[in-house]
Amino acid sequence: MHIQNIDQAPSDDEYVERRVDFQTEPARYRHWRLSVDGEAARLTMKVDAHSAFHDGCELKLNSYDIGVDIELYDAVQRLRFEHPGVKVVILDSAQANMFCAGANIQMLAKASHVHKVNFCKFTNETRNAIEEAAQFSAQRYLCALNGAAAGGGYELALATDHILLIDDGKSTVSLPELPLLAVLPGTGGLTRLVDKRKVRRDLADVFCTLEEGVKAQRAIDWGLVDEIAPSSKFLQRLEQRARKMASTSDRPANGEGMVFSSLQCQEDGDKLLYPFLTVEIDRSKRSVVLSVAGPEVAAPLSIKEMTSLGDRFWPVAVIRALDDVILHLRFNEPALGTWIFKSVGDLQSVQAFDRFLSDNADHWLVREILLYIKRTLKRLDVTSRTLLTLVEPGSCFAGFLFELIVAADRSYMLDGQFEDDERAPAALILSDSNFGPLPMSNGLARLETRFYGHPEMLEAAAALRGQSLTAADALEAGLITAAPDDLDWHDEIRLLIEERASFSADALTGMEASLRFPGPETLETKIFGRLSAWQNWIFQRPNAVGASGALRSYGTGKRPEFDRKRV
């Protein structure tokens, strides 16, 4: 892993931020232990204090940083794909009297603003994946709080289905970020308290201002946990609860899992080569082109044939690559403000794979694949970059790949052919995948979001499913932004990219995030919109990160100095 200076951290000393690598596996975990016993798995937090991602930080008391969260995300993914028989996951700690102290304070004080914001976003996405596992995959999470859970540690517990807190007279749950650090519970704590757990607003206000937290009985009374047990009965109650939760799952005891091998990515200067994905960076234009390649073989005819392909199954290979590169570009390439999506391949072949997924959506593994596609597209939606999609001759935007068109802030489709290009004019195909199975964070399909308030246009688009649509067809149906011909194409796209690069990155982020999620608000949109916007702003304020701010004063014995103006 090489060193790269990606942003100036708010620190007096010289600080270089490392490149973040999201690839790992259980044999390489430093902070988690994963074990599987029949229908139950145990995911135990045992953070190595001396293996922090950032130099000069010590991960005491099971506090976490991006390295800890990367391993957690990997474990959640593998439990869903590689262990079909696991029906309940017990999340616990190997440290006596301590579940988790939350995000590491030294890291929050030293890391760049870019890193902090992306760290909170990635952590939230992993918490959402845990909640999704219970809601859609019937793999439920049980959190065993054998000690204190503070800040992000309690927020991790909030993401699970059931929280069991030990009643030992000293263990507490708390969200002390406001009084101690002058920031917010940035991984969804505020929203999950009132939206998910339905804690009364006034009690939540009291709870979030208590440095010392809340002990067992009051935690039950206020709805902060689901169950308490004395030390003598804690393990017994945990086993009973795990068996009861497992009994509600439909995951197959004898299913064949899909093992995730190491993801292959070759770096060649400013080019990244994944299976079925090529990434080309243009630093002068502050842009990157992500070109998805269609399948090289025919769609499988049976579940057995799909399973035999393992993670080489085309939709899985594509979405793993997209998932990885989205995270890589977020953390390691913040100056590349414009992402341009293209595709190349046979349109009908992509449609055949998409049809296979739709026809077998009730199978547990296909269900997981569709959910993984949904999660990755959601990750794209909440990424603070301009998203453009270009549909040219030879493109294969059909089925779930069509979502890259409606996920974009703008989409352009060539009307006709390029001169001296014998390929057929560009076309696209809609399928059932575009009308419900892959919703955004607002709970609506991307086409439903696109045509929000115009149900007649959504109905008209639904009638076009399965048809090969030309640029004129797509423009008339409202599926694309514009359809230049070959005379205007190159100039129009060039000017678009240059214009985007000339605007304020901050203003673009605010505009794009505001426009992408019309319609109803959900727990997720509150976390990634309302909460993230406030946390982003607070992380830049002197009260938090200034020389005398709370993050820098924490643990020094000095009281922070606050600017008392409310703005």
N, C-alpha and C positions, 0 to 999 in steps of 0.2 A: 504494500500500500504506500503510494508516494505522498509527499507533502504538497499541499497547494494552498496558497493564500487566496481565499475566495471573498473575503470581506474584512473590513477593519473592525475588529472587536472593540467594544467600548471599554478599553482597559488602558491603564497608564503604561504597562510594560509591553514589550514586543510580544505579540501573540499570533501564532500561525495556526490556522484551522486545518485539520486533516481532511482529506477526501473521505467521504463516507461510502463504505461498501456494504451492500444489503444482502450479500450472499453468505449463508452459513448453513450449518446442519447440526443435529444433536451431538455428534461426536466432538464438535468444536465449541459447544456452549461453555461459557465461563461463569454465567450468572444464573442459570436455570438447570434443574434436573427433571427430565421427563421419563416417566415410567408408566407402563401399561399393564394392567392386570384384568383380563377379560373385558367386561363392559365398562370398567372404570379406568381412568388415567389420572395420574397425579403430576401436576406441574408445580414444582417446588422452587420458590425463590431463594437463592443462596448467592447473593451478589458478592463477587470478588472485589473487595474494597480497593485493591491495588491494580485492577485492570480497567480503570476508567478510560473512556474514549479520549477525553481531553487531558493533556499533561497537567500535572499540578493539582489534580482533583482526587479526592479520596472518597469512595462510595461507601461511607459509613452507614450503619443501621438499615441496610437494604435500600438505600437511596439509589435512584436509577438515572441513567443518561441514555443517549441514543443507542449505545451498544447493547444495553440491557433490553431496550424495546425492540431492537432488530431480532434478537433471539426469541422474544415473546411472539412477535409476528410470525416468525418461521415455525415455531411450535404450534401455533393456532392453525396455520395452513396445513401442516403435516398431520395433525390430529384429524382434520376433516377429510383429507384425501387418502392418507396412508393407513388409517385405522377405522375402517367402517364399523367395526364392532364396538367401538367406544361410544357409550351413550351418556356418560357423565364425566366431567373433568373437574377434579378437586384442585383448586388453586390455594396453595398454602405457603408457609415459610419455614425454612430450616433454622431460623434464628430464634432463640428463646426470648419470649416476651416482646417480640417485635415482628410485625408482619411487614410493613414497609413505611419508610419515612418520607416517601414521595420523591419528586425530582430533586436531584442534587443541587444544593444551593451554590456551591463553588462553581459548578458548571453554568448555572443561570447567570451568575455574576460575570463570568469570564467570556462566555461564548458570544459570537457576533449576533446582532439582531436577526440577520437572515437565518442563522442556525436555530435560534430560540423559536422563531415563528414556525419554521418547518418541523422542528422537533415536536412542538405542541400539536401541529396538524397530523403528523404521522402517528403520534401516540393516540390521538382521537380516532383515527381510522382503524387502528388495531382494536381499540375498545369497541368500536362499532362492529367489527368482525366477530368479536366474542358474542355480542348481543344477537347478531344475525345467525350465528351458529345455533343458538337456542330457538330462535323464531322460525327458521326455515330448514335447518339441517337436523333438528331433533338431537343435537349434541349440546347438553345443558352444562352450565358452569356453576359450581358450588364453591364459594369462597369461605375458607376456614381462617378466621382471624384469631390466631393464637397469642396475639399481643397487639400493641398499638398500631393503628393505621392512620397515618397523617397525610394531609394534602393529596398528592397524586397516588399515594398508597390506598387511601380510602376511595379515591376516584376509580382505581382499578377494581376494587371490591364492588363499587356501584355498577360497573359494567356487567357483573355476573347476575345470574338468576336468583340466587339465594345467598344471603350473608349470615353466617353463624359466628357470633362473637363470644369469646371466652369471658365468663363472669368471674374474674379473679380479684376484683376490688381495685384494680389498677389499670387494666387495659382500656383504651379509649379509641374512639373514632373522632377525627377532626378535619376541618378545612381551615387551617390557620394562616393562609396566605395573606389575607388582608391585614390582620394586626401585626404579623411578623415580617412580611416581605414587601408590603405595599403593592402587591400584584393580585391576580385573581386565580381561583382554581381553574387553570387553563386547559384541562383535558375534559371539560364537560361537567364538572362537579356541580356548579350552580344550576345548570339546566336539568341534570338528572335528579337532583333533589326534588325540584318542584314539578317537573313534567313526568318523570318516570316513577319516582317513589311517592309522589303526591304529598310531600311534606308541606305543612302549612307555611305560607309565606313568612309570617311573623316569627315562627319557630326557626325557620331556615335562616332568617336574619340574625337571630340570637346565636345560632350554632356557628355561623360563619365569622362571628366576632369573638369567639371563645378560643384563646390560645391553648388552653389546657384540654379542650375537647370534651366529649361526653362519654360517661361510663355506661355499663351494660343496661341497667334498668331504664335509665332515661333514653338511651338509644332505641330501645324497644318502644317505649311510650311515644316517642316522637316519630317513629317510622324510619329511623336511620339504618336499622338492621332488621333482619327477619326473625332471628332466633338467638337466644343466649343459652349458655350451658355452663355450669360450674366446672372447674378444672377436673374434678373426679369423673365427670360424665361427658366431657367434651369429645373425646375420640369415639365413644359409643354413639353419641348423638350424631356425630359426623357420618359414621358408617350407616346409620339408619336413614339419614336424610339422603345420602348418596344412592342407596338402594331404591328409595321411593322415587327419586328423580329419574333414575335409569328406567324404571318401569313404565314411564310415559313415552319412551323413545321408540321410533319405528326403524332405527338403523339396523342393518342386517348383521346378525351374529357371525355369519360365515361368508360375508362379502369379500371380494378380492379388491384390495386397495390399489391406488396408483402412486407409486413411489416417485418422488421428485429427485432426479439426479442433479448434479451440479450444472447450473445454467452456464452455457458456453457463450462467451462474448469476446471477440477479438478486437483489439484497439489498433487502428492504423492512422496515426496522427489525429486529425479531427474527424475521423470516421469510426463508428462502432458497428460491428457486424454480429448480429444475433441470428439464430435460426429464424428465418421468415421475417426479419426486421433489419433494415439498414438505416443508420442514423448518420447524417452528414451535417457538420457544423460549419456555419459561415460567420466567423467572428466579426468581420467587417460590417455585416448587416445585422449583427446581434440576433441571428435567427438559426434555426435548425430544421432540417427536413427529415421527417420520420416516414419511411416508405415500407409499408406492410406487403409482404409477398403472399400470394394465394397458395393453396395446397398443391403439392407435387404428385399426389396419388389420389385415387378416387375415394369418396366417402365410404366408410365401412358399411357393411350390410347387416351387422349384428352387434350387440353389446360385447360378445366374446371377441369379435374382431377388433373393436375399439380398445378393449382392455389389453389385448396383446400388444398394442402399439405403445402402451405406457404413456409417459409424458411427451412422447414424440407425436401423439395425436394432435393434428394441426391446430384446432382451436386452443388447446392447452399450451402448446409451444408458442403460439402467437401472444396469448394473453400473459404468459409468464414474462416474455420479453418486454411487452409494453409496460407491465407493472414495474419491472426493474428499471427501465429507462426513465419512466416518469419520476421515480424517486431519485435516481442518479442526477437528472437534470435539475430537479428542485434544489437539492442540497449542494451540488458541486458546480453547477453552471448558472448561477442566478442572473448573470448579465445577458443570457440568451432569452430575450423577452418574447420572441415570436416563434411558435411551433407550427410547422406546416406539415400536414398529413397528406400522404399520397398512398396509392396502392398499385400493385401490378399483379396480374394473374387472370385466370379464367373466371368470368362472372358466374357461369353456371356451376362450376365446381364449388365455389364458395357457397352458393345457394344450396347445393346438395348437402354440404356439411351442416349448414344451418338447419335444413329440414330434418336431418338425422337427430340433431339435438332437440328440436321441437317434438318430434315423434316419440322420443324416448325420455321426455322430461320427468316422468314419474320414477325413473330408475335413480337410485341414490347417488351414483357417481356422475351421471349426466346432470342431476340437480346441482351437485357441487360445482361442476364446470360452469353451468349457467350463472350460479351465484358468484363465482370468481370473476367471470366476465362483468357482471353487474358491479362488483366492488371496484374493479379496475377502472371502469368507465366513470364511476363516482369519484374516484381519485383524480381522474382527469378533470372532471367538472369543477372541483374545488381547488385546482392548481392556479396560482396567480401568474398566468402567462396568456398572451394573446394566442388563440387557437384558430388556425385557418385550415381549410381542407380544399384540395384541388383535385377535380375529377377530370382526367384526361383520357385519350384513347389508350386502351390497355389496362385501365383501372378495373378493380373488382369490388366496388362498394356494394355488396349485397348482404342481406341478413344482418348479423350483429356488426359487421364492418360498416354498414350504412350508418350506424350510430355515431361514427366519427364525423359524419357530415353534419348531423343535427347537434352534436356536442360542440361544434366549432362556433366561434363568434361570427364568422362569415364563411361561406362556401361558394366556390366558383367552379363552373363546369364548362368545358370547351364546347361550343356549338359548331359541330362539324369536325373537320380533320385539319391537322397541320399539313402544310405544303410538303410534298414528297414523303408523306407518311401513309403507307398503304393499310394501316390498321383501321378497323371499323371505328366509326365515331363513338365517343364515350357513351356509356349507358350505366344505369343503376337499377337495382331491384329491391323492392320492399318485401318484407315477410312478416310472419306473425311475431317474430322477435322484436319488431319495432313498435308494437302496440300493447306493451304491458309487462313482459317478463324481465325487462332491464330498466327499472325505474330510476329516476334521479333521487337526490336526497329529499326533494319535496314530495315524494310519493307518486309523481306523475311520470309517464313515459316521456322521452325527449320530444317526440312528435306532439304529444298532448300538451307539453309545455310550450312548444313552438306555436301551436295554434290555440293557446289559452284564450278563452273568450270567443273563439270562433269554431264551435263544434261542427259546423257544416264543412269546414275545410279538413278537419280531422276525418270526418266520415268519407269525404271524397278521396282522401289519401288512402284510407283503408280499402276502398274499392279498387285501388291500383295494385294491390298485393300480387306478386308473382309475375307482373308484366315487366318487360325490358323497357325502361324509360329513357328517352333521349333528353338532351339539354332543354329543348323546347317544352317537352312534357313536364320535366322536373320544375322548370321555372314557372309554368302555368299553375302547377299544383302547390307552389310555395315551398318546395323542398330544398331549394338552393337560393343563394343571394343574387347571383348574376350569371349570365351565360355569354361571355365575350366570344367573338369568332377569332380565327387564327391571326387576323391582321392586328387585333387589339390585345390579344392574350398576354404576350410577354410584357408589353409596356404597362398594362393595367396591373398585373401582378407585381411587377417591379416597383411601381409607384405605391402600391398598397403596403409593401414591406418597408420601403423607405419612409413612408409617412408614419407607420407604426413605430419605427425606431426613433423618430424625432420627437414623439410625445413623452410626457412625464411618465415614468414607470409607475409611480405611486398613483397618479390619477387614473391610468389605465386599469390598474388592479381594482380600484374602487368602482370604476364604471362597469367593468366586465362582471365583477361579482354581484353588482346590483342588478344587472340585466339578465343574468343566467337563470334566476330562480323565481319567476313569477308564480303566482298561485298560492296555495296554502303553505303555512309555515309548519315545520315539524321539529322534533327534537334535533335532528341532524342539521337542518338549515339554521337553527338557532345557534348551535355549537360552531358551525363553520362560517356563519355570517355574523350574527350579532355578537356572540362571545368572542370569536377570533378577532373581530375588528377592534373591540375594546381592549383585549389583551395586547394586540399589536401596538396600539397607541400607548398603553400603560408601560409596556416594556421600553419605550423610548423616553419616558419622562424622568427627570432628575430624581423625583421622589423614590423611584425604584432603582435606577442604574447610575445616578449621578455619584460623584466622589463621596458624598455623605448620604447617599440613598440607602434604602433598607437592604437591598441585596448585597451591597458592599459592606454594610455595617454588621450584618448578621454574623454572630459568632465571635465578634471582636471585643465585645463588652461596651462598645460605644452605641449610643442611641442615634438613630438616623435623624437627619434634619430635613423637615418637610416644607415645601412651598405650600402654604395653607389656602391659596386661592382655589376656589371650585370653578372649573372651566369646562 
